[in-house]
Amino acid sequence: MTDTAASERTAITEEFTRQWIPRFLDGWLSHDPDQLAELSTPDVRWEDPFIHGTGELRGREALRDWLRSIFTAFPDVKFEVVGEPMISLDRMRLSFEWIGHATMGGPLNPPGFAPTGTEITVRGADIHTFRGDQLGHVVTITDVAAVALQIGAMPPPGSIGEKLGVQVQHLMARRLRPKT
């Protein structure tokens, strides 16, 4: 399956945007995977670097599973929109910047990160495509490394952990180089 077919996309108006964004933010604030899943088409395609593995999921059930893992790890997660939303010139995509705040109160599975109790802040942008009034495709752009650093999954710059990581990368690079 590809992105929502052009013939199935719904043109976005300013009125729809003003109604949509609060519904979307309320879905996240509810911490209920079903509420966000119901805002999406049954075959929703969601791309987000926080999705373990390929960074992509398809379908409401996969979305629910991923959201359960997010809400377990970050039970108080909330988002706010930064600035004004943007509608593409062809009115087929809605985009907006956001800031998220949360406390890592539970494990993040997968991959299995332990809770730290630390407060995190993350910035990003979403691009939404719709079928009717439901999400058909979401692309999230954000800095996973910033969150990894905040939860201790990535060593701080200049630390022994970073130096060890560089050495591991050198070993991996040697393995990945084409044999000549």
Buried (B, 14 or more C-beta within 10 A) or exposed (E): EEEBEEEEBBEBEEEBBEEBBEEBBEBBBEBBBEBBBEBBBEEBBBBBBBBBEEEEBBBBEBBBEBBBBBBBBBBEBEBEBEEEBBBEEEBBBBBBBBEBBBBBBBBBEEEEBEBBEEEBEBEBBBBBBBBEEEBBBBBBBBEBEBBBBBBBBBBEEEEEEEEEEEEEEEEEEEEEEEEE
